[in-house]
Amino acid sequence: MITPDGRPRMSALYRMQFEPTQDSWVLLYPEGMVRLNTPAAEILQRCDGRRTVDEIVAELEIAFSQASLHGDVVLFLSQALQRGWLQ
């Protein structure tokens, strides 16, 4: 469950890296690869187990000069958790 004070981190089964041939960030895992769009990559790069969800949202709002991202970020984090990308 995603909570404001939760500290999401990438699952050990996944590794995130920039793939020049795809010109995008990807998640690598034993069975394949997931190509990430820019917002997904920006969110997942901050999922290091140190930052809270609220801190991630605040950083993204500053980085993109956009307010009210909380709902979108929490929705993405919930989906990433369901897919096993996060712990």
N, C-alpha and C positions, 0 to 999 in steps of 0.2 A: 504494500500500500504506500502511496506517495503522500507524505505529510510535509508541511512547511519546514519543519526542523529536521526532516530526514536527510541523510547524507548519501545520495546514490553514488554507486561506483560501477564501473564496467565489470561484467562477468569475466571470470578467468578463461572462459571458453572463447572469448572474442578479443580480437586485437584491431585497433583502429589505426589506419595509416593513410597517408596521401598517396594515391596511385596516379602517377604522371600519365600513363596511357589512357586512363579514364578521365583525367583532368578533374578529379574529385576525391573526396575522402571516402574510404570504404571500411566496412567491418569485415575482417577475415575470420573465418571459423573453419573447423575441420572439413565440413561438407561443402564449403563454397565461400561466397562473397556477397555482401549487400552494399550497393552503391548508395551513398547518402547525399541528400540535397544539402545546401549550405546551412539552413536553420538547424537541421538534425545534427550536422557535424559540429556546429557551434555549441549546441546544448551538450552533446556527448563529450566534447573535449573538456567540459567543466565538471563532468561526473567523475571526480577523483576520490570520493569518500571523505574529503575534507570540507567541501562546501555544502551548505544546506541548500535545500530547494529554493528558499527565499533569497539566499545569496546568489544563486545561479540566475534567478529571474532578474534580480537587481543589476547584475553584471550585463546581462543581455539587453536590458532596457537602456542602459548607458551606451553599450557598444553599437546598438542600432538606432539610438535616439528615438525610441518609441516607448510609450507608456502602455500599461495594461496588457503585458504579455503573460501574466501569471496563468491564466486559464489555458492558453495554447501550450505553454511549457509543461504544465502539469498533465495535460492530455497526452502530449508526446511521451513524457516520462512514464506514464501509466502503460502506454502501448509498448514502449521499449522494455519495461519490466515484464509484461505478459509474454513478449517474444524471447525473454531470457537474456537480453542484452545487458541488463543491469541486475545488480544484487541489492 
